[in-house]
């Protein structure tokens, strides 16, 4: 991204709103990577999980499969056009959809077992408040999965830029950010074909 997302929710909505209708067509081969990432969360049948910043909902069917018919799957996004695409693709059958800011979720404390966030960390206006809010709604020892279908270097190359140590997804910076917001980083993978950071909700 070439704009500053800090505290600018309108910029997030504008950026993704104008791209929503063609988002899936731009990335048609990402489905297996989403499913593989969901499998690594360790969700159990009957669990409650949120896809935070769900976009067009590519993770929702895999999340539904993981928690089964008795589980709860929520998809939240701040951009109405993205949720429209979830419905258009029929993925709303796998989840209940929320038009919501991830930093201000209409959910009770500790009501979730896990959160999945694809590309989320780079698009949170104020990442500390967003991660702290996700910690609020996840039970102690619950999981957070921060995913991207390509790694940092591959994404930077796609965007014509260089990766730097202050990249929010770099392991040292992410570990510190998570620790400051109620999470403990438990695994970190940054490869050309996958980025996946798994964290655990620290007990109070």
Backbone as JSON, one array per atom type, in Angstrom:
{
  "sequence": "XXXXXXXXXXXXXXXXXXXXXXXXXXXXXXXXXXXXXXXXXXXXXXXXXXXXXXXXXXXXXXXXXXXXXXXXXXXXXXXXXXXXXXXXXXXXXXXXXXXXXXXXXXXXXXXXXXXXXXXXXXXXXXXXXXXXXXXXXXXXXXXXXXXXXXXXXXXXXXXXXXXXXXXXXXXXXXXXXXXXXXXXXXXXXXXXXXXXXXXXXXXX",
  "N": [[0.84, -1.19, 0.0], [0.38, 2.28, -0.65], [-0.39, 4.36, 0.85], [-0.95, 6.11, 3.94], [-2.18, 4.34, 6.58], [-2.63, 4.86, 9.19], [-4.86, 5.47, 11.71], [-6.88, 6.03, 9.86], [-9.64, 5.16, 8.87], [-11.39, 5.69, 6.84], [-9.74, 5.73, 4.59], [-9.05, 3.06, 4.37], [-11.56, 1.89, 3.8], [-12.12, 3.18, 1.36], [-10.0, 2.33, -0.26], [-10.29, -0.52, -0.39], [-12.95, -0.7, -1.08], [-13.21, 0.2, -3.74], [-11.92, -1.82, -5.05], [-13.13, -4.19, -4.51], [-14.96, -5.7, -6.16], [-13.36, -6.92, -8.07], [-11.51, -8.31, -6.65], [-11.2, -11.12, -6.03], [-10.71, -12.12, -8.56], [-8.21, -11.1, -9.08], [-6.57, -12.6, -7.47], [-6.72, -15.54, -7.95], [-5.77, -18.05, -7.22], [-5.38, -18.5, -4.52], [-6.84, -20.0, -2.74], [-6.15, -22.74, -1.73], [-3.98, -22.08, -0.05], [-5.18, -20.54, 1.92], [-6.85, -22.48, 3.12], [-4.92, -24.27, 4.1], [-3.65, -22.67, 6.0], [-5.75, -22.2, 7.83], [-6.07, -24.8, 8.78], [-3.86, -25.04, 10.41], [-4.39, -23.62, 12.69], [-5.64, -25.16, 14.57], [-8.32, -25.54, 15.25], [-11.24, -26.79, 16.86], [-14.11, -28.97, 16.48], [-17.18, -27.29, 17.01], [-16.11, -24.96, 17.97], [-15.71, -21.34, 18.3], [-15.06, -18.86, 15.98], [-13.56, -15.99, 14.51], [-13.25, -14.35, 11.43], [-11.34, -11.79, 10.92], [-11.5, -8.77, 9.3], [-12.47, -9.86, 6.89], [-12.72, -9.55, 4.16], [-13.45, -10.71, 0.92], [-14.22, -13.09, 1.89], [-12.73, -15.48, 1.63], [-11.61, -17.27, 3.44], [-13.73, -18.23, 4.91], [-15.32, -20.62, 4.19], [-13.42, -22.68, 4.77], [-12.99, -22.23, 7.49], [-15.54, -22.82, 8.47], [-15.66, -25.56, 7.85], [-13.7, -26.45, 9.6], [-14.73, -25.96, 12.2], [-17.13, -27.19, 12.12], [-20.71, -28.04, 11.89], [-21.83, -27.29, 14.33], [-20.3, -25.29, 15.3], [-19.3, -21.78, 15.53], [-18.98, -19.3, 13.15], [-17.8, -16.18, 12.3], [-17.68, -13.39, 10.15], [-16.06, -10.43, 9.78], [-15.92, -7.15, 8.5], [-14.87, -3.88, 7.55], [-15.61, -2.7, 5.25], [-18.32, -2.2, 3.25], [-18.66, -3.03, 0.53], [-16.96, -5.2, 0.29], [-18.21, -7.12, 1.92], [-20.52, -7.41, 0.42], [-19.45, -8.82, -1.72], [-18.81, -11.21, -0.48], [-21.37, -12.28, -0.11], [-22.17, -12.42, -2.78], [-20.5, -14.39, -3.73], [-21.48, -16.53, -2.39], [-20.45, -17.26, 0.02], [-21.4, -16.43, 2.4], [-23.02, -18.34, 3.42], [-21.5, -19.87, 5.04], [-20.98, -18.42, 7.29], [-21.85, -15.9, 9.77], [-22.19, -12.49, 9.03], [-20.57, -9.42, 9.81], [-20.71, -5.96, 9.66], [-18.23, -4.18, 10.62], [-15.76, -2.45, 12.54], [-12.65, -3.72, 13.23], [-11.32, -2.81, 15.42], [-13.32, -2.13, 17.15], [-15.3, -4.16, 18.08], [-18.56, -5.63, 18.08], [-18.86, -7.59, 20.19], [-18.87, -9.91, 22.95], [-16.67, -10.07, 25.81], [-14.09, -12.49, 25.67], [-15.47, -14.36, 24.06], [-14.73, -15.85, 21.89], [-12.87, -18.56, 20.39], [-10.8, -18.34, 18.64], [-9.12, -16.18, 16.27], [-8.86, -15.37, 12.88], [-6.84, -13.69, 10.59], [-6.36, -12.44, 7.54], [-3.93, -10.76, 5.87], [-4.4, -8.78, 7.63], [-2.92, -7.34, 9.65], [-1.37, -5.37, 8.43], [-3.23, -3.55, 7.64], [-4.61, -2.47, 9.73], [-5.91, 0.37, 11.16], [-4.09, 1.87, 13.42], [-2.56, -0.42, 14.86], [-2.08, -1.4, 17.46], [-4.43, -0.89, 19.01], [-6.26, -2.41, 17.57], [-5.25, -5.08, 17.81], [-5.37, -5.32, 20.56], [-8.11, -5.2, 20.98], [-8.89, -7.55, 19.67], [-7.7, -9.37, 21.4], [-9.32, -8.94, 23.59], [-11.77, -10.15, 22.9], [-11.19, -12.81, 22.66], [-10.84, -15.93, 24.3], [-8.72, -16.78, 27.15], [-5.7, -18.38, 26.24], [-6.67, -18.79, 23.74], [-6.43, -18.59, 20.11], [-4.66, -16.61, 17.66], [-4.32, -16.07, 14.28], [-2.26, -14.7, 11.96], [-2.14, -14.12, 8.68], [-0.85, -14.37, 5.34], [-1.02, -15.02, 1.85], [1.39, -14.9, 0.49], [4.88, -14.39, 1.28], [6.77, -11.83, 3.08], [8.91, -10.79, 1.49], [8.18, -11.55, -1.11], [5.75, -10.21, -1.35], [6.59, -7.55, -1.12], [8.15, -7.34, -3.43], [6.16, -7.65, -5.35], [4.82, -5.29, -4.98], [6.71, -3.47, -5.68], [8.68, -2.51, -3.88], [11.1, -2.34, -1.16], [11.72, -4.61, 1.54], [11.87, -3.75, 4.98], [13.46, -3.47, 8.24], [11.64, -2.26, 9.98], [9.18, -3.04, 9.17], [5.91, -3.93, 9.94], [5.22, -6.57, 9.97], [7.56, -7.94, 10.32], [9.43, -10.31, 12.21], [10.72, -9.58, 14.82], [9.53, -7.06, 15.4], [6.8, -7.64, 15.25], [6.53, -9.59, 17.25], [7.04, -8.08, 19.58], [4.95, -6.22, 19.42], [2.69, -7.87, 19.63], [3.12, -8.92, 22.2], [2.72, -6.65, 23.71], [0.04, -6.29, 23.55], [-1.44, -8.3, 24.65], [-0.89, -10.85, 23.67], [1.01, -13.84, 22.86], [3.56, -14.69, 20.77], [3.75, -17.73, 19.09], [4.53, -19.23, 16.89], [6.19, -18.66, 13.76], [6.28, -18.1, 10.38], [7.79, -17.14, 7.44], [7.86, -17.27, 4.29], [8.43, -17.43, 0.71], [6.06, -18.38, -0.43], [4.21, -18.23, 1.59], [2.98, -16.64, 4.53], [2.7, -16.85, 7.94], [1.82, -16.17, 11.13], [1.37, -17.36, 14.3], [-0.31, -16.78, 17.3], [-0.9, -16.83, 20.85], [-3.47, -16.18, 23.17], [-2.7, -14.46, 26.03], [-3.19, -15.36, 29.45], [-5.05, -13.47, 31.88]],
  "CA": [[0.0, 0.0, 0.0], [1.19, 3.48, -0.78], [-0.95, 5.45, 1.63], [-0.79, 5.94, 5.38], [-3.42, 3.84, 7.13], [-2.72, 5.16, 10.62], [-6.05, 6.18, 12.16], [-7.65, 6.52, 8.72], [-10.56, 4.1, 8.47], [-11.96, 6.05, 5.54], [-8.8, 5.32, 3.55], [-9.19, 1.61, 4.23], [-12.81, 1.63, 3.1], [-12.01, 3.65, -0.01], [-9.05, 1.48, -1.0], [-10.85, -1.85, -0.65], [-14.25, -0.57, -1.71], [-13.12, 0.32, -5.2], [-11.28, -3.02, -5.58], [-13.83, -5.37, -4.02], [-15.59, -6.51, -7.2], [-12.37, -7.68, -8.84], [-10.47, -8.8, -5.74], [-10.98, -12.55, -6.2], [-10.13, -12.35, -9.89], [-6.79, -10.74, -9.02], [-5.84, -13.61, -6.71], [-7.6, -16.7, -8.1], [-5.15, -19.32, -6.82], [-5.01, -18.44, -3.11], [-7.72, -20.83, -1.92], [-5.47, -23.79, -0.96], [-3.15, -21.48, 1.0], [-6.09, -20.17, 3.01], [-7.26, -23.7, 3.8], [-3.78, -24.8, 4.84], [-3.44, -21.82, 7.18], [-6.83, -22.49, 8.77], [-5.79, -26.1, 9.39], [-2.79, -24.92, 11.4], [-4.87, -22.95, 13.9], [-6.0, -26.18, 15.55], [-9.71, -25.38, 15.66], [-11.97, -28.02, 17.15], [-15.55, -28.88, 16.21], [-17.93, -26.56, 18.01], [-15.41, -23.74, 18.37], [-16.18, -20.05, 17.78], [-13.92, -18.21, 15.33], [-13.81, -14.76, 13.75], [-12.37, -13.92, 10.35], [-11.27, -10.35, 11.12], [-11.13, -8.2, 8.02], [-12.68, -11.06, 6.07], [-12.67, -9.28, 2.72], [-14.45, -11.43, 0.13], [-14.61, -14.29, 2.61], [-12.09, -16.69, 1.12], [-11.32, -18.22, 4.52], [-14.93, -18.63, 5.63], [-15.66, -22.04, 4.04], [-12.45, -23.51, 5.49], [-13.26, -22.07, 8.91], [-16.75, -23.59, 8.75], [-15.3, -26.98, 7.84], [-12.89, -26.74, 10.78], [-15.52, -25.94, 13.44], [-18.29, -28.04, 11.94], [-22.03, -27.4, 11.89], [-22.19, -26.78, 15.65], [-19.42, -24.18, 15.62], [-19.7, -20.43, 15.15], [-18.05, -18.59, 12.27], [-18.16, -14.8, 12.04], [-16.83, -12.65, 9.23], [-16.21, -8.99, 10.02], [-15.15, -6.26, 7.63], [-15.3, -2.48, 7.66], [-15.95, -2.23, 3.9], [-19.57, -2.83, 2.8], [-18.52, -3.67, -0.78], [-16.34, -6.51, 0.48], [-19.25, -8.03, 2.4], [-21.38, -7.69, -0.73], [-18.79, -9.86, -2.51], [-18.99, -12.47, 0.27], [-22.7, -12.76, -0.44], [-22.2, -12.74, -4.21], [-19.79, -15.65, -3.91], [-22.17, -17.56, -1.64], [-19.68, -17.65, 1.2], [-22.16, -16.07, 3.6], [-23.65, -19.55, 3.95], [-20.58, -20.46, 6.0], [-20.69, -17.52, 8.42], [-22.62, -14.68, 10.0], [-21.37, -11.36, 8.63], [-20.66, -8.2, 10.61], [-20.09, -4.74, 9.17], [-17.66, -3.72, 11.88], [-14.36, -2.09, 12.69], [-11.98, -4.72, 14.06], [-10.91, -2.15, 16.66], [-14.5, -1.88, 17.97], [-16.17, -5.27, 17.73], [-19.79, -5.76, 18.88], [-18.79, -8.94, 20.73], [-18.6, -9.98, 24.38], [-15.33, -10.48, 26.23], [-13.77, -13.9, 25.73], [-16.5, -15.2, 23.43], [-14.17, -16.57, 20.75], [-11.73, -19.45, 20.58], [-9.71, -17.98, 17.73], [-9.29, -15.16, 15.24], [-8.06, -15.5, 11.67], [-6.72, -12.4, 9.93], [-5.56, -12.49, 6.31], [-3.5, -9.42, 5.49], [-5.02, -7.85, 8.57], [-2.04, -6.52, 10.47], [-0.89, -4.23, 7.65], [-4.34, -2.65, 7.31], [-5.28, -1.98, 10.92], [-5.63, 1.75, 11.55], [-3.73, 1.75, 14.82], [-2.51, -1.86, 15.1], [-2.15, -1.73, 18.88], [-5.82, -0.92, 19.45], [-6.9, -3.54, 16.92], [-4.81, -6.33, 18.43], [-5.88, -5.34, 21.93], [-9.53, -5.53, 20.87], [-8.98, -8.98, 19.37], [-7.4, -10.07, 22.65], [-10.48, -8.82, 24.48], [-12.87, -11.04, 22.52], [-10.71, -14.2, 22.61], [-10.62, -16.52, 25.62], [-7.32, -17.09, 27.47], [-5.11, -19.5, 25.49], [-7.21, -18.84, 22.4], [-5.44, -18.39, 19.07], [-4.7, -15.58, 16.62], [-3.54, -16.43, 13.1], [-2.04, -13.6, 11.03], [-1.81, -14.88, 7.47], [-0.85, -13.8, 3.99], [-0.68, -16.12, 0.95], [2.8, -14.81, 0.11], [5.7, -13.84, 2.34], [7.09, -10.4, 3.06], [9.76, -10.44, 0.35], [7.39, -11.69, -2.34], [4.77, -9.12, -1.39], [7.31, -6.31, -1.4], [8.51, -7.36, -4.85], [4.92, -7.44, -6.11], [4.45, -3.88, -4.82], [7.81, -2.64, -6.14], [9.36, -1.86, -2.77], [12.03, -3.16, -0.4], [11.31, -4.85, 2.92], [12.72, -3.07, 5.94], [13.3, -4.02, 9.59], [10.51, -1.69, 10.7], [7.95, -3.63, 8.65], [5.13, -4.39, 11.08], [5.14, -8.03, 9.94], [8.86, -8.52, 10.65], [9.28, -11.08, 13.45], [10.99, -8.88, 16.08], [8.54, -6.02, 15.67], [5.5, -8.26, 15.5], [6.57, -10.24, 18.57], [6.91, -7.03, 20.6], [3.61, -5.65, 19.32], [1.77, -8.85, 20.19], [3.34, -8.99, 23.64], [2.19, -5.43, 24.32], [-1.41, -6.22, 23.37], [-2.1, -9.45, 25.25], [-0.64, -12.07, 22.91], [2.35, -14.41, 22.85], [3.86, -15.32, 19.48], [4.16, -19.12, 19.31], [5.23, -19.71, 15.7], [6.35, -17.61, 12.75], [6.78, -18.58, 9.1], [7.81, -16.1, 6.4], [8.44, -17.87, 3.09], [7.91, -16.8, -0.5], [4.69, -18.81, -0.74], [3.32, -18.21, 2.75], [3.3, -15.92, 5.77], [1.75, -17.24, 8.97], [2.24, -15.97, 12.51], [0.36, -17.84, 15.24], [-0.13, -16.25, 18.65], [-1.8, -17.34, 21.87], [-3.96, -15.15, 24.09], [-2.16, -14.61, 27.36], [-4.18, -15.24, 30.52], [-4.98, -12.21, 32.63]],
  "C": [[0.88, 1.25, 0.0], [0.64, 4.64, 0.03], [-0.79, 5.12, 3.11], [-2.14, 5.54, 5.98], [-3.65, 4.28, 8.57], [-3.95, 6.02, 10.9], [-6.9, 6.71, 11.01], [-8.54, 5.4, 8.2], [-11.2, 4.41, 7.12], [-11.06, 5.64, 4.4], [-8.89, 3.82, 3.31], [-10.45, 1.28, 3.44], [-12.73, 2.04, 1.63], [-11.12, 2.72, -0.84], [-9.69, 0.15, -1.37], [-12.21, -1.78, -1.32], [-14.17, -0.53, -3.22], [-12.5, -0.91, -5.85], [-12.07, -4.3, -5.29], [-14.32, -6.28, -5.14], [-14.6, -7.35, -8.0], [-11.28, -8.32, -7.97], [-10.18, -10.29, -5.97], [-10.34, -12.87, -7.55], [-8.65, -12.01, -9.92], [-5.96, -11.83, -8.37], [-6.6, -14.94, -6.76], [-7.05, -18.0, -7.53], [-4.82, -19.4, -5.33], [-5.79, -19.39, -2.22], [-7.01, -21.9, -1.11], [-4.6, -23.23, 0.16], [-3.99, -21.05, 2.19], [-6.48, -21.42, 3.81], [-6.14, -24.29, 4.63], [-3.53, -23.99, 6.1], [-4.5, -22.08, 8.24], [-6.56, -23.8, 9.5], [-4.75, -26.0, 10.5], [-3.23, -24.22, 12.68], [-5.19, -23.97, 14.99], [-7.41, -26.03, 16.08], [-10.37, -26.74, 15.87], [-13.43, -27.87, 16.76], [-16.28, -28.2, 17.36], [-17.31, -25.26, 18.45], [-16.05, -22.51, 17.73], [-14.97, -19.29, 17.24], [-14.39, -17.0, 14.53], [-12.78, -14.62, 12.64], [-12.4, -12.39, 10.38], [-10.72, -9.68, 9.87], [-11.29, -9.26, 6.95], [-12.62, -10.81, 4.58], [-13.79, -9.99, 1.99], [-14.78, -12.79, 0.72], [-13.94, -15.58, 2.18], [-11.76, -17.71, 2.21], [-12.58, -18.82, 5.15], [-15.32, -20.09, 5.42], [-14.71, -22.97, 4.79], [-12.67, -23.42, 7.0], [-14.52, -22.85, 9.31], [-16.45, -25.08, 8.79], [-14.56, -27.34, 9.12], [-13.73, -26.82, 12.05], [-16.79, -26.77, 13.34], [-19.61, -27.3, 12.06], [-22.44, -26.82, 13.23], [-21.3, -25.62, 16.09], [-20.0, -22.85, 15.17], [-18.6, -19.8, 14.31], [-18.61, -17.2, 12.01], [-17.18, -14.21, 11.04], [-17.08, -11.17, 9.41], [-15.35, -8.2, 9.06], [-15.74, -4.87, 7.74], [-15.81, -1.94, 6.33], [-17.21, -2.92, 3.4], [-19.43, -3.57, 1.47], [-17.86, -5.03, -0.67], [-17.37, -7.53, 0.98], [-20.25, -8.36, 1.31], [-20.79, -8.81, -1.58], [-18.84, -11.21, -1.81], [-20.33, -13.1, -0.11], [-22.77, -13.2, -1.9], [-21.55, -14.09, -4.49], [-20.44, -16.81, -3.16], [-21.46, -18.0, -0.38], [-20.36, -17.24, 2.5], [-22.89, -17.26, 4.18], [-22.79, -20.21, 5.02], [-20.45, -19.65, 7.27], [-21.77, -16.47, 8.57], [-21.7, -13.49, 9.74], [-21.64, -10.13, 9.5], [-19.99, -7.06, 9.86], [-19.52, -4.04, 10.4], [-16.19, -3.39, 11.74], [-13.73, -3.1, 13.64], [-11.52, -4.12, 15.39], [-12.07, -1.86, 17.61], [-15.55, -2.94, 17.65], [-17.39, -5.35, 18.63], [-19.9, -7.17, 19.46], [-18.45, -8.89, 22.23], [-17.15, -10.4, 24.64], [-15.2, -12.0, 26.21], [-14.73, -14.84, 25.05], [-15.97, -16.06, 22.29], [-13.03, -17.49, 21.17], [-10.54, -19.05, 19.71], [-10.13, -16.85, 16.8], [-8.35, -15.46, 14.1], [-8.02, -14.13, 11.0], [-5.8, -12.48, 8.73], [-5.22, -11.07, 5.88], [-3.9, -8.36, 6.49], [-4.04, -6.86, 9.18], [-1.56, -5.27, 9.73], [-1.97, -3.18, 7.39], [-5.1, -2.15, 8.54], [-4.92, -0.51, 11.16], [-5.35, 1.8, 13.06], [-3.65, 0.3, 15.21], [-2.6, -2.24, 16.57], [-3.59, -1.85, 19.36], [-6.56, -2.1, 18.83], [-6.53, -4.86, 17.56], [-5.3, -6.44, 19.86], [-7.37, -5.7, 21.94], [-9.72, -7.01, 20.55], [-8.66, -9.81, 20.6], [-8.59, -10.04, 23.6], [-11.53, -9.87, 24.18], [-12.47, -12.5, 22.45], [-10.46, -14.69, 24.04], [-9.13, -16.7, 25.89], [-6.88, -18.38, 26.8], [-5.75, -19.68, 24.12], [-6.15, -18.4, 21.39], [-5.73, -17.19, 18.16], [-3.8, -16.03, 15.49], [-3.47, -15.23, 12.17], [-1.41, -14.2, 9.78], [-1.69, -13.97, 6.26], [-0.42, -14.91, 3.04], [0.71, -16.03, 0.33], [3.56, -14.15, 1.25], [6.04, -12.38, 2.13], [7.9, -10.01, 1.83], [8.99, -10.5, -0.95], [6.37, -10.57, -2.47], [5.43, -7.8, -1.71], [7.69, -6.22, -2.87], [7.3, -7.09, -5.73], [4.54, -5.96, -6.09], [5.58, -2.93, -5.22], [8.53, -1.88, -5.04], [10.31, -2.85, -2.1], [11.45, -3.43, 0.99], [12.34, -4.21, 3.85], [12.49, -3.66, 7.33], [12.11, -3.46, 10.36], [9.16, -2.12, 10.13], [7.19, -4.24, 9.83], [5.03, -5.91, 11.12], [6.49, -8.71, 10.18], [8.79, -9.17, 12.04], [9.6, -10.3, 14.72], [9.94, -7.82, 16.41], [7.18, -6.61, 15.99], [5.46, -8.91, 16.88], [6.36, -9.21, 19.69], [5.51, -6.44, 20.6], [2.57, -6.59, 19.92], [1.89, -8.91, 21.71], [2.72, -7.8, 24.37], [0.67, -5.37, 24.29], [-2.12, -7.48, 23.84], [-1.87, -10.79, 24.58], [0.8, -12.55, 23.1], [2.56, -15.12, 21.51], [4.39, -16.73, 19.72], [4.81, -19.74, 18.08], [5.19, -18.63, 14.63], [6.97, -18.22, 11.5], [6.68, -17.45, 8.09], [8.59, -16.65, 5.21], [7.84, -17.2, 1.87], [6.44, -17.13, -0.74], [3.76, -18.8, 0.46], [3.89, -17.35, 3.87], [2.26, -16.33, 6.79], [2.39, -17.07, 10.34], [1.09, -16.41, 13.42], [0.69, -17.32, 16.64], [-1.2, -16.84, 19.57], [-2.2, -16.21, 22.81], [-3.42, -15.43, 25.48], [-3.28, -14.55, 28.4], [-4.0, -13.93, 31.26], [-4.05, -12.35, 33.84]]
}
